[in-house]
């Protein structure tokens, strides 16, 4: 009897704190190993209106499907509707931020990333992706700050080290810092893409310093880490072309053309190199690899 009275008092207390129960069924926050509340992790006592929750999840899933099919405007409409039904729906906020970034609406994406970070401030990749937006907006100091925050949260996030290397080598031209961050990304050895980018950029630094053999080694390491990563093939092609190692040059340029985005200007350059190499074969048939 006492237990029932205590339980009744607790229910009355909760209703007094949160107001009257919303229309529809009460949806208690789920619990259990591996469960992540997609709406807001601020309290486990939030009571959700079943109809609104179901609508939010339905629109979110429709948004995912539209995004997968490349229907970005439709995805935006669905994710926005999900957020309207459940303003703290983290997954919908994060997904909408990514879609806005994908279609070039950087400011809108940035606002949503800030909201996502407010809801879940301990997710490193949110800061890394926010840094990418700042980088694309040419807000270099803010980008660096975001990448650094990502590393503070997750010191093993190789992508953020590689991104800091890119900021310092291609934007701020502080080569010593760039080399440090590239090497950190490589030493972590937990993300082939970040390792490949870092090896490639170290190759570029040495390429411009005329350290040709070191550059070649770094480009080869980039390919070893990520064989479908196109940029090092082009640079190796250029080096082998200069060295008159035509067979290797042809192999590298052909591989680059196969892997690279066809809209990339360097694809045109690679094709021009291949034409020159064809002429070299005709005018000097004895030319061969050293």
WOLINUR-V695578 format. One record per helix or strand. SS is the DSSP state (hx for helix, st for strand). FROM is the first residue (numbers start at 1). LEN is the number of residues. If there is no record, write none. Layout:
ss={SS,SS}
from={FROM,FROM}
len={LEN,LEN}
//
This chain:
ss={hx,st,st,hx,hx,hx,hx,hx,hx,hx,hx,hx,hx,hx,hx,hx}
from={2,26,48,50,72,90,106,124,140,158,175,192,212,231,246,265}
len={17,2,2,19,14,13,14,13,14,14,14,17,14,12,14,19}
//
